[in-house]
Amino acid sequence: MTTRAGRLSIVATPIGNLEDITLRALRTLREADLVLAEDTRRTRVLLQQHGMSKKLWSYHAHSGPRETEKVLELLAEGQQIALVTDAGTPLVSDPGAELVREAQAQGFVVESIPGPSAVLAALTVCGLTADSFRFAGFLPRSGKRRREALAELAKDRSATVFFESPQRVAATLRDLAAVLAPDRELAVCRELTKLHEEVARGFAAELAERFAEGARGEITLVVSGAPRAAESEITPETEANLDARITAMLGAGETPRDVVRALQPETALSKPALYARVLKLRGAPEEDD
């Protein structure tokens, strides 16, 4: 296919600190005939910070085929168009995939201008081992899909990175405390690259208590990968977290057998020992399994 004159540039922009932008990204934005922005107000602030005034169009999750077709028409005229998101790298849990696919299919140049990413920023400062990781975007808010997503996260041996709203972070941490093995560390990365940047690392139960009243700002969570059963150890610290998780599951209505079935593959305790521990925390006499 012959390459057509129009060019679509996918430009990464700062996730907080406006100085975190590459020289290539600045040049691309200066040369663009049009900038597609998730929120034109936020993008205008970035452009003004770097002495630019550009034509801006709103392009977001609710933009449909009509808006995409208009952009393709401009590309057909040979225009250079930059696509940005509110913060970070476009198309990472953000809209734009359909536009990129159609532009490529019609023979236009589509290029990536890499740069800031909340995912990579969180992985570098969380202090957790992440030889491999997966990005989960935003977890489903409720229902079966959320339960399935949490169950998948609980057994994944790779680290998991996902975004969460400050209003829902406390509930999500409580849900993680109910499904994660007691020795699984995680980190709440808040306001990365901004003035009030914070990285809180610990176990789900304690972080759920710390952020019980919620949090402010942009939130990225990193959950360490699940260890192999043979690698799991019961120490005084993980023992306390195991008890907290058992108590949470019992409080949620799980039966002792359900709790044992969920936790036993992830701990160094034998099934009978874990069952006895569950019954003791429930305050009931031991039963035959």
N, C-alpha and C positions, 0 to 999 in steps of 0.2 A: 504494500500500500504506500502511495506517495504521501510524504509528510506535508501537512498543510501549514499555512503561515501562522495561524493563531497559536498562542502559548498559554497554558494554564500552569501556574506555579503554586505549589502547596507550601505555604510559608509558616514555619514555626515561630511563635511569638512568646514573649516572657510570660511566666506563670505568676509573677509577682513583681520582682524587681525589674523596672523598665530598662535597666542597663544590660540585661541578659538577652541581647539580640545580636546576631552575627552580622558581619560586614556584608556578606552576600545577601542576607535577608533585607537589609536596609537598601542595598542597590536594587534589588528586585522590586521592592515596594516603590522606590522612586521612579523606576522605569515603567511601572504598570499603568495601563490606561484606566483600569478599574480595579477596585479592591472589594471582594466579596467578604462580608463580615457577619459573624453570628450576632453580634451586638454592635451596631455602628457607633454608638456613643463611646464604648470602651475602646474601640479601635481608633477612633478620632483622637482620643487622649494620647495613645501611643504614637500616632503619626505626628501630632503637634509637639510631643516631647523631642522628636528627632527632626523638627523643622519641615514637616511635610503637610501639604494639604491636597488630598486626593479625592476623586469621585468614589463614593461608597455606596454599595448596594447591600441590603439586608439579605443574607442567605443562611437559613437556620433549619432546625429539625422539621418545621412545618412548611418549608418551601416545597412546592410540588413540581410536577412535570412542566407546568407553564413557565416557572422561573428558570428551570434548567434549560428549557428550549431557548429562552431569551439569551442566556449566557452562551449557548452553542452558536447562536446567530452572530453574536459579537466576535466569537473566536473565528467564525467563517469570514468575517470582515478583516481578519488579520490582527485583531487586538491582543494585547498582552494583559492577562487577567491574573490577579493574585487572590488566592483563597486563604483566609485566616480564621481562626477560632477565637473565642474570648481569651483563652490563655493556653499556651503549650502547642502541641503538634496537632494539626487538623486531622480528622478522621479517626483519632484514637478516642473512642466513645463519643464521637461528634459526627454531625452530618457531613455529606459530601461524596460518599462512595458512588452514588448513582451518577453524579456529574463527572467524576473521574472516569468511570467506566464508559460513559457515552462519548466523552471527549477522546479517549483512546480509540474507541471503535470508529470514530469519524476521522481519524488520522491526524489529530492535533497533537502537538508536543505537550506532554504532561511531565512536569519535573518536580522533584522534592527538594525543598530548601530546609534541611534539617536544623534542629536547634533544641530549645528547652522542652522538657517533658516531665510532668509531675511523677510519672511512673518511675523513670530512671533516677530522678532526684530523690524520691523516697527510698529506693533500693540502696542508694549510696550512703544515706545518713541513718538508716534504721538500725544498723548494728547487728543485723541478722544475716546468717549464711544464706546466700541465694545463688548457688551454682547454676540452678535452673529455676525459672519462674514462669507463671502464666498471669495474664491480665484478665480480670473478670468484669471490667467496667463497673456498673452499679448492680448490686444484688437485687433480685426481685423484691418488691416491698412486702409481699405477704403470700399466703396460700401454699399450694403444692409446689409451685416453681421455686419459691424461696426455700422450702424444706429440702428440696432436691439439690439446690445450689449449695446449701450449707453442708449437706451430707457428702457431696463431691469434694468440697473444700477440706472437710475433716479427714478424708482418706488420701488426699493428694500429697505425694512425696516432694513435689516442687513447692517453692514459696508461691503464695498467691498475693497479688496486688489488686486492690479495687478502691473505687471512690465511694464516699458516703457523705450525705448531707449532715451539717452540724446538728440539725433537729433530730435525726434518726440514729446518730452514732451511739448513743447510750443503749438503745434497744438492740442494735446490731451487736454490740459488745456482750450484752446479756445472752443473746442467742448463740454467740460464739462460745461463751462460757459453758453452755449446755451441750455443745457438740464436740468441742476440741478435747484432745487428751490433755491431762493436767500439766504436762511438761512442754506443751507447744507455746512458744513465745510469739508475741506479735508486737507491732509498733503502730501507734497512732501518730501520723505525721501531719501537723497542722500548720497552715500558713507558710508553706515552704518558700524560701527566698525572700520573705517579707519581714517587716520589723519585728513582729511577734512570733517568729518561727519557733515551733516546739516539736520535739520528738519524745514521746512517752513510750517506753518499752517495758514489757512485763507480761504477765499471764492474763488471760481474758477476764477472769473473775475480779482481779484487783483493778484492772483498767476499767471494767464496767462500773465499779464503785467510784473510781476517780472521776469518771465523766458522767456520773449519774444525773447531773443537772444539764447535760448536753455540753456543747462547745461552740466556739465562734470560728468563723473562717472556713477556708477550703480544707477538706479532710481527705487524706490518702492513707489507707490501711495496708500494712504488710503482715502477712501471717506466715510463719516459718513452715517448712514442709513437715509432713508426718514422718516420725522416725520408724525404723523397722522395729518389730516387736522385741527382737533380741537386743536392740540398743536401748530400749526403755529401762529406766531405773527408778526405783522408789527411794527418794531421799526425803528428809524432813520437809524440804520446801515443796517438792512435787506431791508429797503425801497430803499436805494441807490443801493443795489445789485439787487433788483427786477427790478429797472429801467434799470440797465446795461444789465440785461438779456433780457428785452423787446427790448431794442435798438439793441442788437445783433441779435435777431430773426428777427426783422423787416429788419435789414440790410442784412440778409441772404435771404430775399425774402418772408418770411412768411406773410400771411395776418393778419389783426387785429383779425379776428375771430379764425384763427388757433392759434395765440398766446394766446388768452383767453382760448381756449379749452385745451391747453397744461398746462397753469399755474394755472388756477382757482382752481383745486382740491388740489393744494399744498399751497395755501395761505389763510389768514384769510379774504381777501377781497371778497365781494360779486361779482357775475358775472358782474352786471352793473357798479360797481365801478372800477373793473379791466379793463373793456372795455373802460371806459372813460379815464383811465390812459394811456392805449395803444394808443388811438387816440390822446391824448394830446402830447405824446412823438413822435408820427408820424408827428405832426404838422398839423393835419386835423380837421375840425369841427366834433363834435359828430354826430353820426348817430343812427338811431333806430336799436336795435338788432333784 
